[in-house]
């Protein structure tokens, strides 16, 4: 009886460990994909993509403050990223929200 109880709990804890390891592996793979993506971008684009990844749906004004880029430079960088298919800009009222189009 004690052996069966031990095996039941051992199996549950083993499944939990496997789930945690799978989640960690998924996160690591996503980070590796993201780092590979960043290698193909210039410094301004990297800065913008990282900020958007931190807060998907960020407004263009907030993004400008976070990246410390001039309004015109940010607009140029965003246009380039949009042409590359990495981001999407959606108008919400008078502002634009920026979303990552890539799912890692």
C-alpha positions as CSV (number, residue, x, y, z in Angstrom):
1,X,0.0,0.0,0.0
2,X,2.8,2.4,0.9
3,X,4.6,1.6,-2.3
4,X,1.5,2.4,-4.4
5,X,1.0,5.8,-2.6
6,X,4.7,6.6,-3.1
7,X,4.5,5.7,-6.8
8,X,1.4,7.9,-7.3
9,X,3.1,10.9,-5.7
10,X,6.3,10.2,-7.5
11,X,4.5,10.1,-10.8
12,X,2.8,13.4,-10.2
13,X,6.0,15.2,-9.1
14,X,7.8,13.7,-12.1
15,X,5.1,15.1,-14.4
16,X,5.4,18.5,-12.8
17,X,9.1,18.5,-13.3
18,X,8.7,17.6,-16.9
19,X,6.2,20.4,-17.4
20,X,8.6,22.9,-15.8
21,X,11.4,21.7,-18.0
22,X,9.3,22.0,-21.1
23,X,8.3,25.6,-20.2
24,X,11.9,26.5,-19.6
25,X,13.0,25.0,-22.9
26,X,10.2,26.9,-24.7
27,X,11.3,30.2,-23.2
28,X,14.9,29.5,-24.1
29,X,14.0,28.6,-27.7
30,X,11.9,31.8,-28.0
31,X,14.8,33.9,-26.6
32,X,17.2,32.3,-29.1
33,X,14.9,33.0,-32.0
34,X,14.5,36.6,-30.8
35,X,18.3,37.0,-30.6
36,X,18.7,35.6,-34.1
37,X,16.1,38.2,-35.3
38,X,18.0,41.0,-33.6
39,X,21.2,40.1,-35.4
40,X,19.7,41.2,-38.7
41,X,18.7,44.7,-37.4
42,X,20.6,47.9,-36.9
43,X,21.0,49.4,-33.4
44,X,17.9,51.7,-33.7
45,X,15.7,48.8,-34.8
46,X,17.0,46.6,-32.0
47,X,16.2,49.3,-29.5
48,X,12.7,49.7,-30.8
49,X,11.9,46.0,-31.2
50,X,13.1,45.3,-27.6
51,X,10.9,48.1,-26.3
52,X,7.9,46.7,-28.2
53,X,8.6,43.2,-27.0
54,X,8.5,44.5,-23.4
55,X,5.1,46.2,-23.9
56,X,3.2,44.9,-26.9
57,X,0.6,47.5,-27.9
58,X,2.8,50.4,-26.8
59,X,1.9,53.8,-28.1
60,X,4.2,55.6,-30.5
61,X,4.6,58.4,-28.0
62,X,5.6,56.1,-25.1
63,X,7.9,54.2,-27.4
64,X,9.6,57.5,-28.3
65,X,10.2,58.2,-24.6
66,X,11.5,54.7,-23.9
67,X,13.9,54.6,-26.8
68,X,15.0,58.2,-26.6
69,X,14.7,58.7,-30.3
70,X,13.6,61.8,-32.1
71,X,10.0,61.7,-33.5
72,X,11.2,61.7,-37.1
73,X,13.9,59.0,-36.5
74,X,11.4,56.8,-34.7
75,X,8.9,57.2,-37.5
76,X,11.6,56.2,-40.1
77,X,12.6,53.1,-38.0
78,X,9.0,52.1,-37.5
79,X,8.3,52.4,-41.2
80,X,11.3,50.2,-42.0
81,X,10.2,47.6,-39.4
82,X,6.7,47.6,-40.8
83,X,8.0,47.0,-44.4
84,X,10.0,44.1,-43.1
85,X,6.8,42.7,-41.6
86,X,8.0,42.7,-38.0
87,X,5.6,45.2,-36.5
88,X,2.1,46.5,-37.1
89,X,0.9,50.0,-36.4
90,X,-2.8,50.4,-35.5
91,X,-4.5,53.7,-35.1
92,X,-6.4,54.2,-31.9
93,X,-8.0,57.6,-31.8
94,X,-5.2,60.2,-32.4
95,X,-2.4,57.8,-31.4
96,X,-0.9,54.7,-32.9
97,X,-0.3,51.5,-31.1
98,X,2.6,49.3,-32.2
99,X,2.4,45.5,-32.0
100,X,4.9,42.8,-32.9
101,X,3.7,40.8,-35.9
102,X,6.1,38.0,-35.3
103,X,5.3,35.4,-32.7
104,X,8.3,33.6,-31.3
